Amino acid sequence: MHVESNKILGCLIGAAAADAMGAATEVRTQQQIRDYFGGWVTGFEKPPADTFGRCNEAGMCTDDFIQAKYIMDALLAHERQVSDAAMREAFQRWLAYPFYANFTGPTTRAAMKAIFNDNRASLQGELEGEKQSVQIINKGNAEATNGAAMKIWPAAVLHPGDIEAAIRSALDICRFTHNNVLAMSGAAAMAAATSEALRDVTSADSIIAAGIYGADRGYALAVEQGAMMVAGPSVGRRIELAVSIGKRHVHWETAIVELADIIGSGLHVSEAVPAAFGLFACCPNSAVDAIISAVNIGNDTDTVATMVGALSGACHGAGAFPADYLTTIDSMNHFDLAELARQIAG
């Protein structure tokens, strides 16, 4: 397997395995994770009955990876071009997913309602403002969620080492469900960093720098393209803050405490995306540690972990992970990630 294909496979394994692990710890605090599981979660566990992923067995992925895989499959079928037809095809598959209601977040659900007239309830709450008879400006600032950034690795693997193209592709993908300036900024940050990570020769610092550049460039392009304005913290500035926190810590066990307290690891794009970069900055040399840190940070663990996993896997390649990551993910989800990586690498 040549370098690019190996790094693309690393990105896929990292994102998928991290998502499946994080599904078990999602919503809980760090203390609740340790209390429930008898310590930190370092492998595949069946999600507890009181979480969104309760429908899953150990090793099964959630929307964080599956939506991205459906997008990737559709883009490969549509000559690698992001188009309305490709995105509709991907999300038509997602609408048919048996556990759609468990996993669909508020922003994606609002988009599915608008595009496909899908009126099913979600387990993940209503959008603020949905019950209003008036149209609140900026849609009440409720749509700047992490759902765009979590599924954006296709933009990177289609444009490895081409940061500008990855950013533009990310915005094209986002427009379908997350057409607002902050969600797009976060997605562009992850796409740019992951694209940089896929280079043959790269470094943690250049990957982080690409992410900060992507956040700022993505925001500016989103404004230019007429994306909806939303109020909220700058994703770029908060990545810088999170990275400075992550770098201060020798071990992820202390980093996750400070990152959770100061940055947060929740649904808002300015929490989850910077948290992912902070954990990557803390664990630049171990893709496994980076994932495990995200799985145990608490709150929206599967999303933070998916992003860290994609980034770290792209940086270190498939060999950075234990063999059972790939075999478990493939068998539990009926995937063939090695074949998908080969198709992407072309």
C-alpha positions in Angstrom: 0.0 0.0 0.0 1.6 3.3 -1.0 1.9 6.2 1.4 -1.2 8.1 0.4 -3.4 5.1 0.5 -2.0 4.0 3.9 -2.7 7.5 5.3 -6.2 7.6 3.9 -6.9 4.2 5.4 -5.5 5.6 8.7 -7.9 8.5 8.5 -10.8 6.1 7.9 -9.8 3.7 10.7 -9.2 6.5 13.2 -12.5 8.2 12.5 -14.6 5.0 12.5 -13.0 3.4 15.6 -13.1 6.6 17.6 -16.7 7.1 16.7 -17.6 3.6 17.8 -15.7 4.0 21.1 -17.1 7.4 21.8 -20.6 6.3 21.3 -20.3 4.4 24.7 -19.2 7.5 26.7 -21.3 10.2 25.0 -23.2 12.7 27.2 -21.5 11.5 30.4 -19.0 13.6 32.5 -15.5 12.3 33.0 -16.4 11.1 36.5 -19.5 9.3 35.2 -17.5 7.6 32.5 -15.1 6.2 35.1 -17.9 5.3 37.5 -19.9 3.4 34.9 -17.1 1.6 33.1 -14.8 1.1 36.2 -12.1 3.3 34.7 -11.2 5.0 31.5 -12.7 3.5 28.3 -9.8 2.3 26.1 -11.6 -0.1 23.7 -15.0 -0.9 22.1 -17.9 -1.1 24.6 -21.6 -1.5 24.1 -23.2 2.0 24.7 -25.3 2.1 27.9 -29.1 2.1 27.8 -29.3 5.8 28.7 -27.3 7.1 25.7 -28.1 8.0 22.1 -26.1 5.0 20.9 -28.0 2.5 23.0 -29.2 0.8 19.8 -25.6 -0.1 18.9 -23.4 -3.1 19.8 -19.8 -2.6 20.7 -17.8 -1.5 17.6 -20.8 -0.1 15.7 -20.5 3.4 14.4 -22.9 6.3 14.7 -23.9 9.2 12.4 -20.5 10.8 13.0 -18.8 8.3 10.7 -21.7 6.8 8.8 -22.9 10.2 7.4 -19.4 10.9 6.2 -19.0 7.4 4.6 -22.3 7.9 2.8 -21.1 11.3 1.5 -17.8 9.7 0.4 -19.6 6.8 -1.4 -21.8 9.3 -3.2 -18.9 11.6 -4.2 -17.1 8.6 -5.6 -20.2 7.7 -7.6 -20.5 11.3 -8.9 -17.0 11.8 -10.3 -15.6 13.1 -6.9 -17.6 16.3 -7.3 -19.8 17.8 -4.5 -23.2 18.4 -6.0 -26.8 18.7 -4.9 -27.5 15.3 -6.5 -24.6 13.6 -4.7 -25.5 15.1 -1.3 -29.2 14.2 -1.7 -28.1 10.6 -2.5 -26.0 10.5 0.6 -28.7 11.8 2.9 -31.4 9.7 1.3 -29.3 6.8 2.5 -29.0 8.4 6.0 -32.8 8.9 6.2 -33.2 5.2 5.6 -30.7 4.3 8.3 -32.5 2.2 11.0 -31.2 4.3 13.9 -31.7 7.7 12.2 -33.8 9.0 15.1 -31.2 8.1 17.7 -28.3 9.9 16.0 -29.6 12.8 14.0 -28.6 16.1 15.6 -30.7 19.2 15.6 -29.2 21.0 12.6 -29.1 18.0 10.4 -32.7 17.1 11.4 -33.9 20.7 10.5 -32.2 20.3 7.1 -33.8 16.9 6.5 -37.2 18.4 7.3 -36.6 21.2 4.9 -35.1 19.2 2.1 -37.0 15.8 2.3 -40.0 16.9 4.3 -39.0 14.4 7.0 -41.0 15.1 10.1 -39.8 12.3 12.4 -38.9 13.4 15.9 -35.2 13.0 17.0 -33.9 11.9 20.4 -31.6 14.9 20.3 -33.9 17.7 21.1 -35.7 20.4 19.1 -34.1 23.4 17.5 -34.5 26.5 19.6 -37.0 28.7 17.8 -38.9 25.8 16.1 -42.0 26.5 18.1 -41.8 30.3 17.4 -44.4 31.8 15.0 -41.9 34.6 14.1 -38.6 34.1 12.3 -35.8 34.9 14.8 -32.7 36.5 13.3 -29.8 34.1 12.8 -32.3 31.3 13.5 -31.6 32.0 17.2 -27.9 31.1 16.7 -28.9 27.4 17.2 -27.4 26.0 14.1 -23.6 26.5 14.7 -23.2 22.9 15.7 -20.4 20.4 15.2 -22.3 18.2 12.8 -20.5 19.7 9.7 -17.0 19.3 11.1 -17.5 15.7 12.2 -18.3 14.4 8.7 -15.8 16.5 6.7 -12.9 14.1 6.2 -14.2 13.4 2.7 -13.1 16.9 1.7 -9.6 16.2 2.9 -9.1 12.7 1.5 -10.2 13.9 -1.9 -7.7 16.8 -1.7 -4.7 15.4 0.2 -2.1 18.1 0.7 -4.2 20.8 -1.1 -5.5 22.9 1.7 -7.4 25.4 -0.4 -9.2 22.8 -2.3 -10.1 20.9 0.9 -11.5 24.1 2.4 -13.7 24.8 -0.7 -14.9 21.2 -0.8 -15.7 21.4 2.9 -17.9 24.4 2.4 -19.7 22.8 -0.6 -20.4 19.7 1.6 -21.6 21.9 4.5 -24.0 24.0 2.5 -26.4 21.1 2.3 -27.0 20.8 6.1 -24.9 23.5 7.9 -25.0 26.6 5.8 -23.9 29.0 8.5 -20.6 30.8 9.0 -19.5 29.2 12.3 -20.3 25.5 11.3 -18.5 26.1 8.0 -15.5 27.6 9.8 -15.2 24.6 12.0 -15.6 22.2 9.1 -13.0 24.1 7.1 -10.6 23.9 10.0 -10.9 20.1 10.2 -10.7 19.7 6.4 -7.6 21.8 6.1 -5.8 20.2 9.0 -6.7 16.7 7.8 -5.6 17.5 4.3 -2.2 18.7 5.7 -1.9 15.6 7.8 -2.2 13.5 4.7 1.0 14.9 3.2 3.9 12.4 3.0 6.0 14.7 5.3 4.2 16.8 7.9 4.3 17.8 11.5 1.9 18.4 14.3 2.6 22.1 14.2 2.0 22.4 10.5 -1.3 20.4 10.9 -2.4 22.7 13.7 -1.4 25.8 11.7 -3.4 24.5 8.7 -6.4 24.0 11.0 -6.3 27.6 12.3 -5.8 28.9 8.8 -8.8 26.8 7.6 -11.0 28.1 10.4 -10.3 31.7 9.4 -10.3 31.1 5.6 -13.5 29.0 5.9 -15.3 31.8 7.8 -14.3 34.5 5.3 -15.3 32.3 2.3 -18.6 31.4 4.0 -19.4 35.1 4.5 -18.4 35.8 0.9 -20.7 33.0 -0.3 -23.7 34.4 1.7 -23.9 31.7 4.4 -26.2 32.5 7.3 -24.6 34.7 10.0 -24.6 33.3 13.5 -23.2 34.8 16.7 -20.6 32.8 18.7 -17.0 32.6 19.5 -14.3 32.4 16.8 -13.4 28.8 16.0 -9.9 29.9 15.0 -9.2 31.8 18.2 -10.5 29.0 20.3 -8.4 26.4 18.5 -5.4 28.6 19.4 -6.5 28.6 23.1 -7.2 24.8 23.1 -3.8 24.0 21.5 -2.0 26.1 24.1 -3.8 24.1 26.8 -3.2 20.8 25.2 0.5 21.5 24.8 0.9 22.3 28.5 0.0 18.8 29.5 2.3 15.8 29.5 -0.5 13.3 29.7 -4.0 13.4 28.3 -5.6 12.5 31.7 -4.9 16.0 33.0 -5.4 17.7 29.6 -9.0 16.5 29.3 -9.8 18.1 32.7 -8.6 21.5 31.7 -9.9 21.3 28.1 -13.4 20.2 29.3 -13.5 23.0 31.8 -12.3 25.8 29.6 -13.0 24.9 26.0 -15.8 22.4 26.5 -16.6 19.3 24.4 -20.2 19.8 23.5 -22.5 20.3 20.5 -21.4 23.9 19.6 -18.8 24.0 16.9 -16.6 26.4 19.0 -16.4 23.7 21.7 -16.0 20.4 19.8 -13.6 21.4 17.1 -11.1 23.3 19.3 -11.3 20.5 21.8 -10.2 18.1 19.1 -7.3 20.2 18.2 -6.3 20.6 21.9 -6.3 16.8 22.3 -4.3 16.4 19.1 -1.8 18.9 20.4 -1.5 17.0 23.7 -1.0 13.6 21.9 0.8 14.4 18.7 2.9 11.2 18.7 0.1 8.6 19.4 -3.0 8.3 17.4 -4.4 5.8 20.0 -3.8 8.1 22.9 -5.4 11.0 21.0 -8.6 8.9 20.4 -8.7 7.6 24.0 -8.4 11.1 25.3 -11.4 12.2 23.3 -13.4 9.1 24.2 -13.0 10.1 27.9 -13.3 13.9 27.7 -17.0 13.6 28.3 -20.1 15.3 26.7 -20.1 14.9 22.8 -17.3 12.3 22.9 -18.1 10.4 19.7 -17.9 13.6 17.7 -14.7 14.9 19.3 -13.2 11.5 19.0 -14.2 11.1 15.3 -12.5 14.3 14.4 -9.3 13.5 16.5 -9.3 10.0 15.0 -9.5 11.3 11.4 -6.8 13.8 12.0 -4.4 11.5 13.9 -5.0 8.6 11.6 -4.3 10.8 8.6 -1.1 12.0 10.2 0.3 8.6 11.4 -1.3 6.1 8.9 -3.1 2.8 9.3 -0.1 1.2 11.1 -0.6 3.5 14.1 -3.7 1.5 15.2 -4.0 -2.1 16.7 -5.2 -4.5 14.0 -8.5 -5.1 15.8 -9.6 -1.6 15.1 -10.0 -2.3 11.4 -11.3 -5.9 11.8 -13.9 -4.9 14.4 -15.1 -1.9 12.5 -15.4 -3.8 9.2 -17.2 -6.7 10.8 -19.6 -4.8 13.0 -20.6 -2.2 10.3 -20.3 -4.4 7.2 -17.6 -2.0 5.9 -14.5 -2.7 3.8 -12.4 0.3 4.7 -9.2 -0.9 3.0 -11.1 -1.1 -0.3 -12.7 2.3 0.3 -9.2 3.8 0.9 -8.0 2.2 -2.3 -10.9 3.7 -4.3 -10.3 7.2 -2.7 -6.5 7.0 -3.5 -7.5 6.1 -7.0 
